[in-house]
Amino acid sequence: MLGDVTRRPQTGQPPGVQSDGSAQPRQIPAVSPPASDTGATEEGGSISATATPRADLRTAPEARTVSPSAPGEWSAVPLAGDLPAERHRLPARVTRYWRWRAFYSALPLVVLLVSAAIVLPWGPWWVRWGVVGVVVAAIAACMIILPPIRYPVFWYAISPTEIDIQSGIIFTTRSLVPMHRVQSLRSERGPIADHYRVTTLKIRTAAGSVSLSGLDRAEADELCERISRLTGLTDDV
């Protein structure tokens, strides 16, 4: 290998150079064009080519991108409560239940204010009893006015994929709970609820919970069974 690298070239004229030092013109062999799909043929030393039309892929229908559908062609899937026929209302007696529950919830506050007005001298008598009167009037107004306003706003709807609940008095709140997010169900009822045969159903998820207050007892049991069947969980009601 070393001998081949260090060996000097033989003396003499390099190929392609004449004795007088002028370069001999190099002969380039003619290369016949390949017989491709252009239809080239050789006849008597002359070449004739016939071009075959080729489809333009830029304008071919197969190479075009499908344009999006026209506006309005896609319709959104309606929610469970978008259809009025699927909305469920509470029984009419729930308004009386709400009133008595508000009364018993506010009773400790009224007793505390009356006791403070009698025992503690924290101002003139008319100031003390004036405060008590204002609080009692506000509680009575809420008991009388708010339940009839709340009743028509509240509804719920159940579908195989979601639970749709609307509630509120002044501000309406709509809650949508995916069915696969439900983790547990719990029904609660006290002495007042037992008297009016209603139940409060709490639906718990990983993000929080929503409540259905004032459900009929039989309807609440049926709702628990249906949600448990759709979610595949064992309810703890």
RODO-2510 file (C-alpha; in nm, 4 decimals, decimal comma):
residues 237
     n   res          X          Y          Z
     1     m     0,0000     0,0000     0,0000
     2     l     0,2889     0,2411     0,0795
     3     g     0,4595     0,1690    -0,2509
     4     d     0,1513     0,2670    -0,4477
     5     v     0,1279     0,5997    -0,2680
     6     t     0,4947     0,7126    -0,3046
     7     r     0,5551     0,5843    -0,6568
     8     r     0,6143     0,8608    -0,9073
     9     p     0,4048     0,8550    -1,2257
    10     q     0,5604     0,7364    -1,5467
    11     t     0,7055     0,9963    -1,7781
    12     g     0,5406     1,0755    -2,1040
    13     q     0,2536     1,2691    -2,2460
    14     p    -0,0606     1,2718    -2,0438
    15     p    -0,3567     1,1236    -2,2177
    16     g    -0,5395     1,3654    -2,4443
    17     v    -0,2356     1,5930    -2,5057
    18     q    -0,0583     1,6004    -2,8457
    19     s     0,3164     1,6211    -2,8937
    20     d     0,3074     1,9945    -2,9652
    21     g     0,1351     2,0621    -2,6331
    22     s    -0,2144     2,1281    -2,7668
    23     a    -0,5066     1,9484    -2,6111
    24     q    -0,6772     1,6831    -2,8177
    25     p    -1,0535     1,7299    -2,8296
    26     r    -1,2329     1,4764    -2,6142
    27     q    -1,4913     1,2569    -2,7786
    28     i    -1,8130     1,2333    -2,5721
    29     p    -2,0206     0,9352    -2,6637
    30     a    -2,3766     1,0057    -2,7518
    31     v    -2,6215     0,8876    -2,4939
    32     s    -2,9594     0,7868    -2,6196
    33     p    -3,2482     0,9097    -2,4070
    34     p    -3,4156     0,6442    -2,1998
    35     a    -3,7320     0,4953    -2,3250
    36     s    -3,9623     0,6454    -2,0668
    37     d    -4,3273     0,7239    -2,0597
    38     t    -4,2650     1,0189    -2,2993
    39     g    -4,2887     0,7744    -2,5910
    40     a    -3,9411     0,8445    -2,7471
    41     t    -3,8461     0,6221    -3,0486
    42     e    -3,5271     0,6082    -3,2553
    43     e    -3,5599     0,5799    -3,6339
    44     g    -3,2484     0,5872    -3,8589
    45     g    -3,0295     0,7785    -3,6172
    46     s    -3,2964     1,0435    -3,5448
    47     i    -3,4952     1,0588    -3,2292
    48     s    -3,8598     1,1441    -3,2288
    49     a    -4,0467     1,1927    -2,9014
    50     t    -4,4157     1,1884    -2,8453
    51     a    -4,5222     1,3448    -2,5176
    52     t    -4,7848     1,1572    -2,3239
    53     p    -5,0236     1,3843    -2,1315
    54     r    -4,9802     1,3537    -1,7536
    55     a    -5,2359     1,4476    -1,4937
    56     d    -5,1630     1,7647    -1,2993
    57     l    -5,1684     1,6599    -0,9359
    58     r    -5,2112     2,0149    -0,8196
    59     t    -5,5523     2,0350    -0,9780
    60     a    -5,6522     1,6717    -0,9567
    61     p    -5,9582     1,6127    -0,7415
    62     e    -5,7736     1,3502    -0,5376
    63     a    -5,5063     1,6010    -0,4327
    64     r    -5,7438     1,8746    -0,3189
    65     t    -5,8221     1,9317     0,0457
    66     v    -6,1821     1,8734     0,1388
    67     s    -6,3402     2,2067     0,2206
    68     p    -6,5255     2,2418     0,5522
    69     s    -6,8961     2,2038     0,5611
    70     a    -7,1175     2,5006     0,5085
    71     p    -7,2130     2,7058     0,8165
    72     g    -7,5131     2,5673     0,9942
    73     e    -7,4613     2,2173     0,8606
    74     w    -7,3260     2,0959     1,1960
    75     s    -7,5826     2,1052     1,4737
    76     a    -7,4801     2,1105     1,8400
    77     v    -7,5962     1,8243     2,0571
    78     p    -7,8686     1,9593     2,2898
    79     l    -7,8255     1,9347     2,6641
    80     a    -8,0549     1,7297     2,8809
    81     g    -8,2578     2,0322     2,9893
    82     d    -8,2824     2,2034     2,6512
    83     l    -8,5987     2,0103     2,5749
    84     p    -8,8854     2,1354     2,7945
    85     a    -9,0471     1,7921     2,7880
    86     e    -8,7442     1,6437     2,9668
    87     r    -8,7512     1,8913     3,2562
    88     h    -8,8821     1,7662     3,5892
    89     r    -9,0457     1,9959     3,8433
    90     l    -9,0755     1,9621     4,2177
    91     p    -9,4085     1,8873     4,3897
    92     a    -9,6190     2,1944     4,4722
    93     r    -9,6041     2,1275     4,8477
    94     v    -9,2313     2,2004     4,8444
    95     t    -9,3032     2,5747     4,8862
    96     r    -9,4531     2,5082     5,2298
    97     y    -9,1562     2,2923     5,3149
    98     w    -8,9159     2,5723     5,2198
    99     r    -9,1071     2,8218     5,4328
   100     w    -9,1082     2,6116     5,7450
   101     r    -8,7445     2,5173     5,6972
   102     a    -8,6529     2,8871     5,6691
   103     f    -8,8575     2,9608     5,9804
   104     y    -8,6854     2,6971     6,1921
   105     s    -8,3451     2,7960     6,0532
   106     a    -8,3995     3,1620     6,1515
   107     l    -8,5583     3,0856     6,4901
   108     p    -8,2250     3,0685     6,6842
   109     l    -8,1297     3,4142     6,5531
   110     v    -8,4654     3,5644     6,6571
   111     v    -8,4389     3,4108     7,0052
   112     l    -8,0865     3,5478     7,0420
   113     l    -8,1914     3,8994     6,9420
   114     v    -8,4927     3,8997     7,1741
   115     s    -8,2790     3,7779     7,4636
   116     a    -8,0190     4,0468     7,3923
   117     a    -8,2906     4,3140     7,3773
   118     i    -8,4257     4,2074     7,7169
   119     v    -8,1059     4,1379     7,9106
   120     l    -7,8283     4,3527     7,7628
   121     p    -7,8551     4,7340     7,7870
   122     w    -7,6839     4,8006     7,4525
   123     g    -7,8945     5,1089     7,3735
   124     p    -8,2345     5,2698     7,4191
   125     w    -8,5268     5,0293     7,4294
   126     w    -8,6708     5,1537     7,1018
   127     v    -8,3391     5,0864     6,9273
   128     r    -8,3173     4,7330     7,0621
   129     w    -8,6739     4,6384     6,9723
   130     g    -8,6502     4,8242     6,6447
   131     v    -8,3622     4,6001     6,5394
   132     v    -8,5569     4,2921     6,6452
   133     g    -8,8608     4,4083     6,4481
   134     v    -8,6577     4,4727     6,1323
   135     v    -8,4985     4,1278     6,1469
   136     v    -8,8327     3,9546     6,2044
   137     a    -8,9920     4,1485     5,9169
   138     a    -8,7074     4,0556     5,6821
   139     i    -8,7354     3,6869     5,7734
   140     a    -9,1130     3,6919     5,7252
   141     a    -9,0779     3,8631     5,3861
   142     c    -8,8281     3,6020     5,2725
   143     m    -9,0561     3,3208     5,3866
   144     i    -9,3550     3,4634     5,2008
   145     i    -9,1992     3,6018     4,8818
   146     l    -8,8991     3,3864     4,7950
   147     p    -9,0466     3,0307     4,7767
   148     p    -9,3008     3,1168     4,5017
   149     i    -9,0212     3,2839     4,3040
   150     r    -8,7861     2,9918     4,3489
   151     y    -9,0354     2,7219     4,2563
   152     p    -9,0811     2,7961     3,8801
   153     v    -8,7086     2,8553     3,8294
   154     f    -8,5983     2,5186     3,9680
   155     w    -8,5983     2,2138     3,7410
   156     y    -8,3746     1,9191     3,6654
   157     a    -8,3243     1,6835     3,3713
   158     i    -8,1476     1,3479     3,3448
   159     s    -7,9932     1,1918     3,0348
   160     p    -7,7618     0,8902     2,9943
   161     t    -7,4618     1,1272     2,9775
   162     e    -7,5367     1,4189     3,2130
   163     i    -7,7415     1,5719     3,4927
   164     d    -7,8755     1,9198     3,4169
   165     i    -7,9982     2,1336     3,7105
   166     q    -8,1258     2,4913     3,7160
   167     s    -8,1841     2,6812     4,0395
   168     g    -8,1763     3,0312     4,1827
   169     i    -8,3977     3,3146     4,2995
   170     i    -8,2563     3,6469     4,1841
   171     f    -7,9648     3,5020     3,9866
   172     t    -8,0274     3,1818     3,7940
   173     t    -7,7624     2,9105     3,8135
   174     r    -7,7453     2,6153     3,5753
   175     s    -7,5250     2,3219     3,6717
   176     l    -7,4250     2,0439     3,4331
   177     v    -7,2794     1,7293     3,5893
   178     p    -7,1330     1,4647     3,3534
   179     m    -7,2667     1,1258     3,4458
   180     h    -6,9210     0,9640     3,4559
   181     r    -6,8075     1,2244     3,7134
   182     v    -7,0600     1,1213     3,9774
   183     q    -6,8864     0,9619     4,2750
   184     s    -7,1589     0,9248     4,5376
   185     l    -7,5263     0,9919     4,6088
   186     r    -7,6710     1,0846     4,9451
   187     s    -8,0316     1,1564     5,0455
   188     e    -8,1098     1,3644     5,3523
   189     r    -8,4402     1,4356     5,5253
   190     g    -8,5303     1,5659     5,8653
   191     p    -8,8553     1,5938     6,0646
   192     i    -8,9967     1,8719     5,8436
   193     a    -8,9058     1,6831     5,5262
   194     d    -9,0680     1,3698     5,6629
   195     h    -9,3842     1,5658     5,7373
   196     y    -9,4058     1,6917     5,3780
   197     r    -9,2737     1,3629     5,2287
   198     v    -8,9811     1,5266     5,0496
   199     t    -8,6100     1,4473     5,0307
   200     t    -8,2908     1,6387     4,9551
   201     l    -8,0607     1,4492     4,7186
   202     k    -7,6912     1,5437     4,7128
   203     i    -7,4843     1,4429     4,4112
   204     r    -7,1119     1,4511     4,4819
   205     t    -6,8344     1,4710     4,2244
   206     a    -6,4589     1,5255     4,2442
   207     a    -6,5086     1,9017     4,1958
   208     g    -6,7906     1,9497     4,4504
   209     s    -7,1576     1,8674     4,4905
   210     v    -7,5014     1,9773     4,3749
   211     s    -7,8298     1,9394     4,5637
   212     l    -8,1845     1,8600     4,4592
   213     s    -8,3910     1,9955     4,7483
   214     g    -8,7581     1,9105     4,7811
   215     l    -8,7815     1,5963     4,5712
   216     d    -9,0741     1,3678     4,6298
   217     r    -8,9607     1,0666     4,8302
   218     a    -9,0568     0,8094     4,5689
   219     e    -8,9099     1,0232     4,2913
   220     a    -8,5835     1,0595     4,4832
   221     d    -8,5533     0,6823     4,5255
   222     e    -8,6197     0,6280     4,1552
   223     l    -8,3669     0,8974     4,0643
   224     c    -8,1003     0,7377     4,2838
   225     e    -8,1594     0,4013     4,1213
   226     r    -8,1409     0,5478     3,7718
   227     i    -7,8200     0,7436     3,8341
   228     s    -7,6612     0,4419     4,0020
   229     r    -7,7478     0,2266     3,7030
   230     l    -7,6081     0,4808     3,4530
   231     t    -7,2863     0,5426     3,6447
   232     g    -7,2328     0,1868     3,7664
   233     l    -7,1775     0,2886     4,1276
   234     t    -7,3333     0,1637     4,4480
   235     d    -7,5165     0,4526     4,6051
   236     d    -7,5007     0,5190     4,9777
   237     v    -7,8524     0,6500     5,0193
***
